């Protein structure tokens, strides 16, 4: 069963970090502004990321990737939820350019209010 824990003391990310434990794996998520991406690590190793572009009042989630060996574990869904929650906390509207994120928002009604309309 997954349980929430406080962020690890070694977390040096400039934005908030979240740590969760699944069985014996330590999963941490954070926003890396210098890389323009949200990252999810498993036992300290990068497992998934979402690249973004930030503009005033908008956060464009552009591309999601899962590294080999971490597929089919729901990690990108966790990271999408983290990024969307972070956008909400920051007062951003979201542009879901990434097909994975767009599908995630479509399947999770609690995030649909975050969607911004693209400027023509």
C-alpha positions as CSV (number, residue, x, y, z in Angstrom):
1,X,0.0,0.0,0.0
2,X,1.3,3.4,-0.9
3,X,1.9,5.9,1.9
4,X,2.9,9.6,1.9
5,X,6.0,10.7,3.6
6,X,7.7,14.1,3.9
7,X,10.2,15.1,1.2
8,X,13.7,13.6,1.6
9,X,16.3,15.8,3.3
10,X,18.5,15.3,0.3
11,X,16.0,17.0,-2.0
12,X,17.7,20.0,-3.5
13,X,15.1,20.9,-6.1
14,X,14.1,24.5,-6.1
15,X,10.4,23.8,-6.2
16,X,8.4,21.4,-3.9
17,X,9.2,17.7,-3.8
18,X,6.9,14.9,-2.8
19,X,8.1,11.5,-1.7
20,X,6.0,8.4,-1.7
21,X,6.8,4.8,-0.9
22,X,5.6,1.9,-2.9
23,X,6.7,-1.4,-1.3
24,X,10.4,-0.9,-1.1
25,X,10.8,1.8,-3.7
26,X,11.3,5.5,-2.9
27,X,9.4,7.6,-5.4
28,X,10.0,11.4,-5.5
29,X,8.6,14.1,-7.7
30,X,9.6,17.7,-8.2
31,X,9.6,20.6,-10.6
32,X,13.0,21.4,-12.2
33,X,12.7,24.9,-13.6
34,X,16.3,24.9,-14.9
35,X,15.3,22.0,-17.1
36,X,11.8,23.1,-17.8
37,X,10.4,19.8,-16.6
38,X,8.7,17.9,-13.9
39,X,10.6,14.8,-12.9
40,X,9.8,11.5,-11.1
41,X,12.6,9.4,-9.7
42,X,12.5,5.9,-8.3
43,X,15.2,5.1,-5.8
44,X,17.0,8.3,-6.9
45,X,17.0,7.4,-10.6
46,X,15.1,9.4,-13.2
47,X,12.1,7.3,-14.3
48,X,9.7,9.8,-16.0
49,X,9.5,13.4,-16.9
50,X,7.1,16.0,-18.4
51,X,8.6,18.9,-20.3
52,X,6.8,22.2,-20.0
53,X,6.9,25.8,-21.2
54,X,5.8,28.4,-18.8
55,X,4.3,31.7,-19.8
56,X,2.4,34.3,-17.7
57,X,-0.7,32.6,-16.3
58,X,-0.2,29.5,-18.6
59,X,1.7,26.2,-18.3
60,X,2.1,24.2,-21.5
61,X,2.7,20.5,-20.7
62,X,4.4,19.6,-24.0
63,X,5.9,16.1,-23.7
64,X,5.8,13.1,-21.3
65,X,8.4,10.3,-21.3
66,X,9.0,7.2,-19.3
67,X,12.5,5.8,-19.4
68,X,13.1,2.1,-20.3
69,X,12.5,-0.3,-17.4
70,X,9.8,1.9,-15.8
71,X,6.9,1.5,-18.3
72,X,3.5,0.2,-17.3
73,X,3.7,1.2,-13.6
74,X,1.5,4.2,-13.6
75,X,4.4,6.6,-13.0
76,X,3.5,9.1,-15.7
77,X,0.0,9.3,-14.4
78,X,1.4,10.1,-11.0
79,X,3.6,12.7,-12.5
80,X,0.8,14.2,-14.6
81,X,-1.3,14.5,-11.4
82,X,1.6,16.2,-9.6
83,X,2.2,18.7,-12.5
84,X,-1.5,19.5,-12.7
85,X,-1.8,20.0,-9.0
86,X,1.3,22.3,-9.1
87,X,-0.3,24.3,-11.9
88,X,-3.5,24.7,-9.9
89,X,-1.5,25.9,-6.8
90,X,0.4,28.4,-8.9
91,X,-2.8,29.8,-10.5
92,X,-1.9,28.6,-14.0
93,X,-4.2,27.5,-16.8
94,X,-2.8,24.5,-18.6
95,X,-2.3,23.9,-22.3
96,X,-2.1,20.1,-22.7
97,X,0.1,19.9,-25.9
98,X,1.2,16.4,-24.8
99,X,-1.3,13.7,-26.0
100,X,-0.7,11.7,-22.8
101,X,-1.5,14.7,-20.6
102,X,-4.5,15.7,-22.8
103,X,-5.9,12.1,-22.4
104,X,-5.2,12.1,-18.7
105,X,-7.2,15.4,-18.2
106,X,-10.0,14.0,-20.4
107,X,-10.2,11.0,-18.1
108,X,-10.0,13.0,-14.9
109,X,-12.8,15.5,-14.6
110,X,-11.2,17.2,-11.5
111,X,-8.6,18.7,-13.8
112,X,-10.7,19.9,-16.7
113,X,-11.2,23.3,-15.2
114,X,-7.5,23.9,-15.6
115,X,-7.5,23.7,-19.4
116,X,-6.8,27.0,-21.2
117,X,-8.0,27.7,-24.7
118,X,-5.2,28.1,-27.2
119,X,-4.7,31.6,-28.6
120,X,-5.5,31.8,-32.3
